Amino acid sequence: MRNSAYRGEAAPSPVISLALQQALQSWDGFLDRLPIGIYACDRDGIVVGRQRYCGSYKTYRADGAPLPPSEASMAQVLRTGLPVRDREVVIERPDGSRATILANVAPLFDSAGEIVGGVNCFQDITELKRSQEALREREQWYRGLLEALPAAVYTTDAGGRITFYNQAAVKLAGRLPALGSQWCVTWRLHWPDGTPLPHEECPMAVALKEQRPVRGVEAVAERPDGTRVPFIPYPTPLYDGTGAMVGAVNMLVDISERKHAEQRQKALLDELNHRVKNTLATVQSLAAQTIRGAGVPHDVREAFEARLLALSRAHDHLTREQWGSADLKSLADEIFAPYSDGAGDRVRLEGGSVKLAPRAALMLAMVLHELATNAAKYGALSTVKGALAVSWTVVESGGHRLCIDWRESGGPPVQEPKSRGFGTRLVERGISGELKGSAEIAFAPGGVHCRLEIPLPVNGS
């Protein structure tokens, strides 16, 4: 073995340490110092020297099929004179235990170039194979999980090229996406208003380019057959252990049923609002005929019709919000628009957006209408120099409470009425009875001051 060399290699350098020369001269010392298994065979395949796994009890291929000695790596090398690199082999020991090794076999030649044997260096990769198999099983489990999800899911690499998609993604897209294609599994994309959404500007592209999750976006997927599916995407970048982005995962949630339900609900609300308006118009007509025949004064008829109109406008606000809520500021702007001078000097409104539940919106619309009507007839809005200031805030006092402050100034001197009229009773009883709040009206000489306070449920109901 000291005189053998690999074909094509130069002779060992004469400048070599004494320790290495001694190790090479000693077969035992040479093998004992290597961290791998090694053995050598002569030209006929007879094992010489020592080896860590000196001839396995049984040998198998990587797929588990028996490996006859005549087809072993050493036999192949001795037969062809060509090396074998990184061949996986399973060996079985006499006790039945098995190990997977990675064999590297090289031929040995003499100075004349004739093959004289071979050497096999092998490494036990049993634990590595187990780890790889466990990783593969875990990957298969995750893939099975993603396949079982009813939502469309796909993954990409860091460049946005698709690496995986489940069957739900195929169903949503209406086609079989191509692995390696970029950004999206869908054929075409649109914004909810129907305008085209280029794939390179889709939420997944934004998530990868800006390295951040994208939320709160809706889009519409167009299939090759022309049908469209509204969906919400959830693209999320993925990172390795060093923090480097390696790709992204996207889940597309089909919201077709929700959209259909919203359309049905809107149609029902529109129909309801239409019928309510028709009912109010019928009530108005019946009342007008009744009042006219009974000789009721004209101003009473006008007041009644104005109240119906205020109620109708509140219904319109609620219908636009699908009867979920109405905005106090929008209601106030519409109620006081007829009395405003455009400069904000005559009527000053101060307060932010406050969402009112339907019952509170209807009652407050009626209350503010009554107060404004009284101010226009008898109070500050009945004169050119009069002014009205209405402000509102939300305070936390035993829960959220809406406080409305009404102040008139510059009008004729105020005297407290001897009896409560309809408007005053509506304000006081409506706020306390219907809305479980409080109403305080002070008839100060300089102008009426009213303070209203109602509870605001946290859920807006």
C-alpha positions in Angstrom: 0.0 0.0 0.0 2.9 2.4 0.6 3.9 2.2 -3.1 0.4 2.5 -4.6 -0.9 5.9 -5.8 -4.1 7.2 -7.4 -3.9 7.4 -11.1 -2.9 10.8 -12.4 -1.7 12.1 -9.1 1.8 13.3 -8.4 4.1 11.4 -6.1 4.0 12.5 -2.4 6.3 15.4 -1.6 9.6 14.4 0.1 9.0 17.3 2.5 6.7 15.5 4.9 6.5 15.4 8.7 8.0 12.4 10.5 4.7 11.8 12.3 2.9 11.6 9.0 5.5 9.3 7.5 5.2 7.0 10.5 1.4 7.1 10.3 1.5 6.2 6.6 4.0 3.5 7.3 1.7 2.0 9.9 -1.7 0.8 8.6 -3.1 0.7 12.1 -2.0 4.3 12.9 -3.3 5.6 9.6 -6.8 4.1 10.0 -7.1 4.8 13.7 -6.6 8.5 13.0 -9.4 8.8 10.4 -12.9 9.9 11.6 -14.5 7.7 9.0 -14.7 4.0 8.2 -12.1 2.7 5.7 -11.0 -0.5 4.3 -9.0 -1.7 1.2 -9.2 -4.6 -1.1 -6.8 -6.2 -3.4 -7.4 -6.9 -7.1 -9.5 -9.9 -6.3 -11.6 -8.0 -3.8 -10.0 -9.6 -0.7 -10.1 -7.2 2.3 -6.7 -6.3 3.6 -5.7 -4.5 6.8 -8.2 -3.4 9.4 -11.4 -1.6 9.0 -14.1 -0.2 11.2 -16.9 -2.0 9.5 -15.0 -5.0 8.2 -17.5 -6.5 5.7 -21.1 -6.0 6.5 -23.4 -8.9 7.5 -25.9 -8.0 4.9 -26.1 -5.1 2.4 -29.1 -3.3 0.8 -29.6 -0.6 -1.7 -31.0 2.8 -0.5 -34.5 1.7 -1.6 -34.3 -1.4 0.6 -33.6 -4.0 -2.1 -30.8 -6.5 -1.3 -27.4 -5.6 -2.7 -25.4 -8.7 -3.8 -21.6 -8.6 -3.3 -21.1 -8.8 -7.0 -22.9 -5.4 -7.3 -21.2 -3.8 -4.4 -19.5 -0.5 -5.0 -16.0 -2.1 -4.5 -16.9 -4.8 -7.1 -17.9 -2.1 -9.6 -14.8 -0.1 -9.0 -12.5 -3.1 -9.4 -14.4 -4.2 -12.5 -14.4 -0.8 -14.3 -11.5 1.1 -12.8 -13.7 4.1 -12.2 -14.5 5.6 -8.8 -17.9 5.6 -7.1 -18.9 8.8 -5.3 -21.5 9.3 -2.5 -23.4 6.1 -2.9 -26.0 5.4 -0.2 -25.9 1.9 1.1 -27.8 0.3 4.0 -25.8 -2.3 6.0 -27.3 -4.8 8.4 -25.3 -6.0 11.4 -25.5 -9.6 12.8 -27.7 -8.3 15.7 -30.2 -7.1 13.1 -29.6 -3.3 13.5 -29.1 -1.3 10.4 -27.1 1.8 9.5 -27.0 3.9 6.4 -23.6 4.8 5.0 -22.3 7.1 2.3 -19.6 5.1 0.4 -16.8 6.6 -1.7 -14.7 4.0 -3.4 -11.6 4.7 -5.4 -9.4 2.4 -7.4 -5.7 1.9 -6.6 -3.1 1.6 -9.3 0.6 0.6 -9.4 3.3 2.6 -11.1 2.6 0.9 -14.4 -1.1 2.1 -14.2 -2.4 -1.4 -13.5 -5.3 -1.6 -11.0 -4.1 -3.4 -7.9 -7.1 -2.9 -5.6 -9.4 -0.3 -4.2 -10.1 1.7 -1.1 -13.5 2.4 0.4 -14.1 5.4 2.7 -17.6 5.5 4.2 -19.4 7.6 6.7 -22.3 6.7 8.9 -25.2 9.0 7.9 -27.9 7.2 9.8 -28.8 10.1 12.0 -28.7 12.5 9.1 -31.1 10.2 7.1 -33.4 10.0 10.1 -33.4 13.8 10.4 -34.1 14.1 6.7 -36.9 11.6 6.8 -38.4 13.4 9.8 -38.1 16.7 8.0 -39.7 15.1 4.9 -42.5 13.7 7.0 -43.1 17.0 8.6 -43.1 18.7 5.3 -45.6 16.2 3.9 -47.8 16.7 7.0 -47.8 20.5 6.5 -48.6 20.0 2.8 -51.4 17.7 3.7 -52.7 20.3 6.1 -52.6 23.0 3.5 -54.3 20.7 1.0 -57.1 20.1 3.5 -57.8 23.8 4.1 -60.9 25.1 2.4 -59.2 28.4 1.7 -56.9 28.9 -1.3 -53.2 28.8 -0.2 -50.0 29.1 -2.2 -46.4 29.9 -1.4 -43.6 31.6 -3.3 -39.9 32.0 -3.1 -38.3 35.4 -2.3 -38.6 36.4 -5.9 -42.3 35.8 -6.0 -42.1 32.5 -8.0 -44.8 30.1 -7.0 -43.5 27.0 -5.3 -46.8 25.4 -4.0 -50.5 25.7 -4.2 -53.4 23.6 -2.9 -56.6 22.4 -4.7 -58.6 25.2 -3.2 -56.3 27.6 -5.0 -57.0 25.7 -8.3 -60.7 26.0 -7.7 -60.7 29.7 -6.9 -58.4 30.5 -9.9 -60.4 28.3 -12.2 -57.2 26.9 -13.7 -54.1 24.9 -13.0 -51.4 27.5 -12.0 -47.8 26.9 -13.3 -45.1 26.4 -10.7 -42.5 29.1 -11.2 -44.9 31.7 -12.4 -44.8 35.0 -10.5 -46.9 36.6 -7.8 -50.4 35.1 -8.3 -52.2 31.9 -9.0 -55.1 33.8 -10.6 -55.5 34.4 -14.3 -56.4 38.1 -14.0 -57.0 40.5 -11.1 -59.3 43.5 -10.6 -59.9 46.0 -7.8 -63.4 45.8 -6.2 -64.5 48.7 -8.5 -63.6 46.6 -11.6 -60.4 48.4 -12.6 -57.5 46.1 -13.6 -55.0 45.1 -11.0 -51.6 44.2 -12.5 -50.1 41.0 -11.0 -46.8 42.9 -10.2 -48.9 45.3 -8.1 -51.0 42.6 -6.4 -50.9 42.3 -2.5 -48.5 39.3 -2.7 -46.1 41.4 -4.8 -46.4 44.3 -2.3 -45.7 42.0 0.6 -42.6 40.6 -0.9 -41.2 43.9 -2.2 -41.9 45.7 1.0 -41.2 42.7 3.2 -44.4 43.1 5.3 -47.8 41.4 5.7 -50.6 43.1 3.7 -54.0 43.2 5.4 -57.4 44.9 4.8 -57.4 44.6 1.0 -60.1 43.2 -1.2 -59.6 42.1 -4.8 -61.5 40.2 -7.5 -60.1 37.2 -9.4 -61.2 36.6 -12.9 -61.1 33.0 -14.2 -60.4 32.1 -17.8 -64.1 31.4 -18.3 -64.9 35.0 -17.4 -66.5 34.4 -14.0 -65.2 36.5 -11.2 -64.6 35.8 -7.5 -64.2 38.5 -4.8 -61.7 37.6 -2.2 -59.5 38.9 0.7 -55.8 38.1 0.5 -53.5 37.6 3.4 -49.9 37.6 2.0 -47.2 37.1 4.7 -43.4 37.0 4.2 -41.5 34.0 5.5 -38.0 34.2 7.1 -35.3 31.7 7.8 -33.3 31.4 11.1 -31.0 34.2 10.2 -33.9 36.6 9.6 -33.5 36.6 5.8 -36.7 36.6 3.8 -37.0 33.3 1.9 -40.5 33.6 0.4 -44.1 34.2 1.4 -47.4 32.4 1.9 -50.8 33.8 0.8 -54.3 32.7 1.8 -57.1 33.8 -0.4 -60.5 33.9 1.3 -63.5 33.7 -1.1 -66.1 36.3 0.1 -68.6 35.6 -2.7 -71.3 34.5 -0.2 -70.7 37.5 2.0 -71.0 39.8 -1.0 -74.2 38.2 -2.1 -75.5 38.5 1.4 -74.6 42.2 1.5 -76.4 42.7 -1.8 -79.5 40.9 -0.6 -79.4 42.9 2.6 -79.1 46.1 0.7 -82.0 45.2 -1.5 -84.1 44.4 1.5 -83.2 47.6 3.2 -83.9 49.6 0.1 -87.2 48.0 -0.2 -87.9 48.6 3.5 -86.9 52.2 3.2 -89.1 52.6 0.1 -92.1 51.1 2.0 -91.4 53.3 5.0 -91.4 56.4 2.8 -94.6 55.3 1.2 -96.1 54.8 4.6 -95.0 58.2 5.8 -96.3 59.8 2.6 -99.6 58.0 3.2 -99.8 59.1 6.8 -99.0 62.7 5.7 -101.8 62.6 3.1 -104.3 61.1 5.5 -103.3 63.6 8.2 -103.6 66.5 5.7 -107.0 65.5 4.6 -108.2 64.9 8.2 -106.7 68.2 9.4 -108.1 70.2 6.5 -111.6 68.8 7.1 -111.4 69.4 10.8 -110.5 73.1 10.4 -107.1 72.7 12.1 -104.8 75.7 11.7 -102.4 75.8 8.8 -99.3 76.1 11.0 -100.3 72.9 12.8 -100.4 71.0 9.5 -97.0 72.5 8.5 -95.5 71.4 11.9 -96.8 67.9 11.5 -95.4 67.6 7.9 -92.1 69.0 9.0 -91.8 66.3 11.7 -92.6 63.6 9.2 -89.9 65.0 6.9 -87.4 65.0 9.7 -88.2 61.4 10.5 -87.9 60.5 6.8 -84.4 62.1 6.5 -83.2 60.1 9.6 -84.4 57.0 7.8 -82.4 57.9 4.8 -79.2 58.3 6.9 -79.8 54.9 8.4 -80.5 53.2 5.1 -77.2 54.5 3.7 -75.5 52.8 6.5 -77.6 49.6 6.1 -79.3 50.4 9.4 -76.2 49.8 11.4 -75.7 53.4 12.6 -76.1 57.0 11.7 -73.5 59.8 12.1 -74.6 62.6 14.5 -72.6 65.2 12.6 -74.2 64.3 9.3 -77.7 64.5 10.9 -76.9 67.8 12.5 -75.5 69.3 9.3 -78.7 68.4 7.4 -81.1 69.5 10.2 -79.5 73.0 10.6 -78.7 73.6 7.0 -81.9 75.7 6.4 -80.9 78.1 9.2 -77.2 78.5 8.4 -75.8 81.7 6.9 -72.9 79.8 5.3 -70.3 81.6 7.3 -70.9 79.7 10.6 -71.9 82.9 12.5 -75.6 82.2 12.8 -75.4 78.5 13.6 -72.2 77.0 15.0 -71.8 73.3 15.2 -68.9 71.8 17.2 -68.3 68.1 17.6 -66.7 65.1 15.9 -68.2 62.1 14.2 -70.3 60.0 16.6 -72.0 56.8 15.5 -75.6 56.5 16.8 -77.6 53.3 17.0 -80.8 53.4 14.9 -83.2 54.2 17.9 -80.9 57.0 19.2 -80.5 58.4 15.6 -84.3 58.6 15.0 -85.1 60.1 18.4 -82.2 62.7 18.3 -83.2 63.7 14.8 -86.7 64.5 16.1 -85.5 66.2 19.2 -83.0 68.5 17.3 -85.7 69.2 14.7 -88.1 70.4 17.5 -85.5 72.5 19.2 -84.5 74.1 15.9 -88.2 74.8 14.9 -88.8 76.4 18.3 -85.7 78.5 18.0 -86.8 79.6 14.5 -90.3 80.6 15.6 -89.7 82.1 19.1 -86.0 82.0 19.9 -82.6 83.1 18.6 -83.1 82.0 15.0 -86.2 84.2 14.8 -84.1 87.4 14.5 -81.2 88.4 12.3 -78.8 89.0 15.2 -79.6 85.8 17.0 -77.2 82.9 17.1 -77.2 79.2 18.0 -74.3 77.1 19.3 -74.6 73.3 19.4 -71.7 71.2 20.7 -71.4 67.6 21.6 -68.8 65.4 23.3 -68.5 61.8 24.4 -67.5 61.4 28.0 -66.7 58.3 30.1 -68.9 58.4 33.2 -70.2 55.0 34.1 -69.7 54.0 30.4 -69.7 56.1 27.2 -72.2 59.0 27.3 -73.1 61.5 24.6 -73.5 65.1 26.0 -75.1 67.7 23.7 -75.1 71.3 24.7 -77.6 73.7 23.1 -77.2 77.5 23.6 -79.2 80.3 22.0 -78.1 84.0 22.2 -79.0 87.3 20.7 -82.7 86.5 20.3 -85.8 88.1 21.9 -86.1 88.0 25.7 -87.0 84.5 26.9 -89.9 83.7 29.2 -90.5 80.3 30.6 -93.8 79.0 29.1 -96.7 78.4 31.4 -97.3 75.0 30.0 -95.2 72.4 28.2 -96.0 72.1 24.5 -95.6 69.1 22.2 -92.0 70.0 21.4 -90.9 70.3 25.0 -92.6 67.1 26.0 -90.9 65.3 23.0 -87.5 66.5 24.1 -87.9 65.6 27.7 -89.8 62.3 27.4 -88.1 61.1 24.3 -84.6 61.5 25.8 -85.5 60.0 29.2 -88.1 57.4 28.2 -86.8 56.2 24.8 -83.0 56.6 25.3 -82.7 56.3 29.1 -80.9 59.6 29.2 -81.6 63.0 30.7 -82.8 66.4 29.3 -82.5 69.7 31.1 -84.1 72.9 29.5 -83.4 76.3 31.0 -85.4 79.3 29.8 -82.8 81.9 30.7 -83.7 85.5 29.7 -80.6 85.7 27.4 -81.6 82.5 25.5 -82.7 79.0 25.9 -80.0 76.6 27.2 -80.6 72.8 26.8 -78.4 70.0 27.9 -79.0 66.4 26.7 -77.2 63.3 27.8 -77.7 59.8 26.6 -75.8 56.5 27.1 -73.8 55.1 24.1 -73.6 51.3 24.1 -70.1 50.1 23.3 -71.3 47.8 20.5 -73.4 50.6 19.0 -76.7 48.6 19.4 
